[in-house]
Amino acid sequence: MKKFLSQKMVLLIFSSFLFTSLNAQDIASQFEAKGEKYFTFRTVSDIEMTKLSGIISIDKIVGDSIIANASLKEFMAFLEFGIEYNFLPHPAEQITDIAKGYDEIKGLSDWNFYPTYEGYVALMNDFETDFPALCEVHNIGTLASGRQLLVARISKDVGEVNEKPRFLYTSSIHGDELTGFVNSLQMIDYLLSNYGSNPYVTRLVDSIDIWINPNANPDGTYKGGNHTVSGAVRRNANNVDLNRNYPDPVAGPNPDGNAWQPETVFFMDFAEQYKFNISANMHGGAEVCNYPWDTWQQLSADNAWWVYTMREYADTVHAFSPPPYFRGFDSGITNGYAWYTITGGRQDYMNYFHQCREFTLELTNTKTPPASQLPTFWNYNYRSYFNYMEQSLYGIRGTVTNSVTGAPIRARVEIIGHDNNNSFVYSSAEAGNYHRFLFAGTYSLTFSAPCYESITFPNVSVSNREVTWQNVEMLALPLLADFEASATTISPGQQTTFSDASCGNITSRSWYFDGGNPMVSTAQNPVITYQNAGVYDVMLVVSSSTGTDTIIKHNYIKVAPSFNIANGTHTTCLANFYDSGGPNGNYSSNENYTLTFLPASSGAKIKVDFSFFDVEANANCAYDWLKIYDGANTSATLMGTWCGNNSPGLITATNAGGALTFSFKSDNSVNNAGWKAFIECEPLAVQPVADFQASVTHITEGDTIIFSNLSSGFPTNHLWHFDGGTPATSTLKNPMVIYDTPGLYSVTLEVSNNQGSDTKTIQNYIQVDEGVGMARFNSRLSLKVYPNPVTNGILQIESSNDLGNVELFSLMGQKIIHLEVDSPRIFIDVSSVTEGIYLLKVQNTLGVAVMKIYIL
């Protein structure tokens, strides 16, 4: 269950089970049997409540009493608050029913039993065997215990790709909340057995891709063994509450401080693969429809739809059940946060990260009622189960396809001015179908997808419990270059993978990586290493039968040493800055650090840009916080205090020394992911002075030259002109240029910033000799490479200095040969290298030379 119990029940529990003054050994013994305990304590302040909900699993709140569940480790952390408590009996201890095996339940129609684990698996397999045209059973993951996470898929055309909405029911993520477990099995049987004879059921199975997972935590349900549910526990085999273990919109990827459990990973993969449109997860311990959000106070963009849909569910239950069943709260419905907040719940995970509409269905005040009562709860709820399933057929629906080919498109469907917190939806990549559930009204829908023109349909009318069809044909964009990197902020020596995201029928691509190794590539998704600290440009040129297009991303890759927060001072103008856990870990408890960054350039000012921020949230930042001071110590002006996901963003020093000081403090619990930031220096506002240097000025036709920008004054824009070169112009900071024709050529560099511009031209700077069949010569490195073309399988390289680093690359950027040479001469056997054109790169203390080599 998510949360509450009746006050009468609480008082009974208080009077019957009271444990006080237990020592650590006595406390530990309480956890031996099940690994978890339920306990109760009086309500606390909002601040303490928020902190406690991140440590233990709050289960119910009634008046001034709180019921909670904890593992031993979590309970010991709870004790540090000094709050009086009372242990409670475990719900499963009150179960007297004997679970029935397959032979006892096969053919039963009353569903007044709990199955053994083997009986459960056999029932699921029977559904597929008995109804092969309608049902298939998926095992989405096998746990270390050997138990399986089983899901029945029910559809008229089961297994086929279609335009139906995908609907999911799942139950018992808390292993001791079992009404939904058996009701889900009965639901599968009801749908399959009544198909073809019951028009309503037939319509649902014909129109919806239905998925039902009766038990999401079999290790918790069968903690006492596969033969019984009397030992059932809330948590999984690792004593982790699975409904606190999911990524959270507010609390980050691991809100409970635990690694994602196998059940969590299996379900996340399952949700990613099938991309459900609408779902619900069944709990026990209360009687209410709990709708988003649980994690924050702001209402869902579709709150009106949620209230309408939840009201329909509860009102239908009321029509077929006696009071007081499902009459609590707001007559059977509640907003999750209004009830109380949790983080790491599956409901918010599905809504926020998968754009699925999911709510939490609390079915019974008793977590595991007597098996004889299970048919009663089915009779109260089954019409509502199907009413909610039927909602998947309403709202705005249609397909999104390519206007020319008719191929399905995965497009974003968004209502501008209405959607927030990821409430937009996507069309399916397989069939192009989309399903936007909305309360009655008039909306403007915008459809967008990479490489397509966006399109908006204004004034689309929606009525409750009706469907509005809106099919969409999108026009593909012409040739357009684009790319992205797996990481844009890295440390020296690290790699990043570039992915071509260009539009059009690409026939070839040419990459140019300023500062990268290799510096050029024609691969679709090259992997590039950056050895030296710096800020680098990346250029991609793509070609098709219709032409070419170029994109340059300036200052795209930032390569810098990394600093985790600790006490001390660093002088730098280029750094990655993290919390104590580094780029991939959380910070720790009870930290208290102060770190100052001083600018490495005289007169410059430290500038820090936070790309990620996740520190324990509190309205007053009273738990964990980051303070930033405009100066070299904490006596300087405080620029602000940050916590939660309220990122500092971009912060620049304004003091004369240009320093920034960071002070971080964490309390004794709840450790979040921290932050990722990039530090550089804001330069002085001066007019730049253009200057540059070529890696070599005397080459053979077809060779490549690297131009190094040596301009001062921090220019922000660069424009090169290469007489006789390819490319003829470039805006890269340090471009590579090929010269294919003999002659003398000039080079010009124009630089500018907001203070002005400057230009430098060197006339007849580059000498290109005719070179086919001749030795290649590089004057700067005193380098001689011959024969060229290589016809005898041996490439000879000579220099007046030690050669240093010698590398041979294919034109695709693949490194063929890599040698460290500490002599001025070498013979390289290239007889096994495929015939073609290659790039030879030689780098030593005198510089770098890159030239084209022909191997025949």
Secondary structure, 3 states (H helix, E strand, C coil): CCCCCCHHHHHHHHHHCCCCCCCHHHHHHHCCCCCEEEEEEECCCHHHHHHHHCCCEEEEEECCEEEEEEEHHHHHHHHCCCCCCEEECCHHHHCCCCCECHHHHCCCCCCCCCECHHHHHHHHHHHHHHCCCCEEEEEEEECCCCCEEEEEEECCCCCCCCCCCEEEEEECCCCCCCHHHHHHHHHHHHHHHHCCCCHHHHHHHHHCEEEEECCCCHHHHCCCCCCCCCCCCCCCCCCCCHHHCCCECCCECCCCCCCCCHHHHHHHHHHHHHCCCEEEEEECCCCEEEECCCCCCCCCCCHHHHHHHHHHHHHHHHHCCCCCCCCHHHHCEEEHHHHCCCCCCHHHHHHHHHCCEEEEEECCCCCCCCHHHHHHHHHHHHHHHHHHHHHHHCEEEEEEEECCCCCECCCEEEECCCCCCCCCEECCCCCCEEEECCCCEEEEEEEECCCECCEEEEEEEECCCCEEECCEEECECCCECCEEECCCEECCCEEEEEEECCECCCCEEEEEECCCECCEECCCCCEEEECCCEEEEEEEEEEECCEEEEEEEEEEEEECCEEECCCEEEEECEEEEECCCCCCCCCCCCCEEEEEEEECCCCCEEEEEEEEEEECCCCCCCCCEEEEEECCCCCCEEEEEECECCCCCEEECCCCCCCEEEEEECCCCCCCCEEEEEEEEECCCCCCECCEEECCCEEECCEEEEEEECCECCCCEEEEEECCEECCEECCCCCEEEECCCEEEEEEEEEEECCEEEEEEEEEEEEEECCCCCCEEECCCCEEEECCCECCCEEEEEECCCCEEEEEEECCCCEEEEEEECCCEEEEECCCCCCEEEEEEEEECCEEEEEEEEEC
